[in-house]
Amino acid sequence: MAARKKRIVKTVADEQYSELEMYCIWLHEYYNALLRAGFKYDVAITVMMDKMSYPDWVSYKMPKDIDIQNYMDEEDED
């Protein structure tokens, strides 16, 4: 009887995603779920753009007025 080879176990690297990356991944999954549910692509995008349609467990944080003002000031400097 031939000797068995040892199995090599491959592990997945622990990837730490930023909040932005997690939000983008969630948006992609949300879009795909809407398409699987039978929505047309244009309706799915419209539903995705409406922040009120998000479930409660999605941590979407509205930007504060000061953040928006800082962004606009940086844009004006260029």
Phi, psi and omega per residue, in radians:
M1 nan 2.369 -3.098
A2 -1.328 2.567 3.123
A3 -1.262 2.440 3.125
R4 -1.389 2.519 3.080
K5 -1.455 2.566 3.086
K6 -1.271 2.438 3.081
R7 -1.381 2.377 3.066
I8 -1.690 2.146 -3.122
V9 -1.624 2.160 3.098
K10 -1.678 2.327 3.112
T11 -1.958 2.647 3.104
V12 -1.548 2.356 3.128
A13 -1.133 2.488 3.110
D14 -1.304 1.951 -3.112
E15 -1.840 2.187 3.094
Q16 -1.730 2.024 -3.132
Y17 -1.614 2.556 3.050
S18 -1.338 2.956 3.125
E19 -1.087 -0.672 3.126
L20 -1.110 -0.773 3.122
E21 -1.102 -0.730 3.122
M22 -1.122 -0.690 3.130
Y23 -1.131 -0.737 3.123
C24 -1.151 -0.711 3.082
I25 -1.079 -0.756 3.132
W26 -1.100 -0.742 3.117
L27 -1.053 -0.717 3.115
H28 -1.096 -0.785 3.122
E29 -1.152 -0.658 3.112
Y30 -1.093 -0.793 3.109
Y31 -1.052 -0.827 3.134
N32 -1.095 -0.661 3.122
A33 -1.149 -0.683 3.100
L34 -1.117 -0.712 3.108
L35 -1.132 -0.741 3.114
R36 -1.135 -0.499 3.139
A37 -1.351 -0.119 3.059
G38 1.870 0.053 3.104
F39 -1.294 2.532 3.011
K40 -1.298 2.785 -3.016
Y41 -1.062 -0.658 -3.111
D42 -1.247 -0.598 3.088
V43 -1.245 -0.666 3.123
A44 -1.081 -0.726 3.120
I45 -1.157 -0.684 3.117
T46 -1.100 -0.757 3.120
V47 -1.132 -0.706 3.139
M48 -1.098 -0.625 -3.088
M49 -1.280 -0.318 3.124
D50 -1.500 1.856 -3.084
K51 -1.112 -0.402 3.137
M52 -1.252 -0.261 3.135
S53 -1.471 -0.146 -3.116
Y54 -1.230 2.508 3.040
P55 -1.124 2.812 -3.102
D56 -1.099 -0.515 -3.048
W57 -1.377 -0.109 3.086
V58 -1.418 2.202 -3.069
S59 -1.616 1.368 3.045
Y60 -1.680 2.186 -3.130
K61 -1.936 2.153 3.088
M62 -1.184 2.418 3.086
P63 -1.167 2.518 3.121
K64 -1.379 2.755 -3.120
D65 -1.024 -0.635 -3.125
I66 -1.180 -0.627 3.103
D67 -1.154 -0.719 3.118
I68 -1.123 -0.751 3.139
Q69 -1.116 -0.718 3.100
N70 -1.088 -0.703 3.123
Y71 -1.122 -0.783 -3.138
M72 -1.128 -0.648 3.121
D73 -1.151 -0.710 3.110
E74 -1.129 -0.651 -3.136
E75 -1.177 -0.628 -3.132
D76 -1.222 -0.483 -3.114
E77 -1.211 -0.457 -3.096
D78 -1.263 nan nan
